[in-house]
Amino acid sequence: MSIRTELEAALAKAEADWRKANEQLDKTQAERAKANAEWAQANADRRSAGVERRKSNAVWNQTGEDRRKAAADRRKADAARDQANAAWDQALAARREARAVWDQARAALDELNRAEGKT
């Protein structure tokens, strides 16, 4: 196998890896957006779930949600949002790494092209 063939194969593999990392980044971005929306909804629910606890027989105590449940939901949504952000950060790092490998392969192939052009 010639050097050119090896470099072209490495470049093709690096490009495929970059595309895969880009797709993963898009997927995690969608998951991140969903987690952010769920967190915002849980936060809004927590704000609207305020009940007057001093009047235990009030009508709104019987129909409204307990604030403790809303706070628990918000904590769950917050944890999911943090997890989605971490996954997105990992996907972004993988895409950057794949791009760096692609840049190296492209630079090596360009250098070979310049060297062959000079001789």
VENSUL-V531867 format. One record per helix or strand of 3 or more residues. SS is the DSSP state (H for helix, E for strand). FROM is the first residue (numbers start at 1). TO is the last residue. Records with the same first field share a line. If there is no record, write none. Layout:
# VENSUL-V531867
SS: FROM-TO ; FROM-TO
This chain:
# VENSUL-V531867
H: 3-48 ; 59-63 ; 67-118
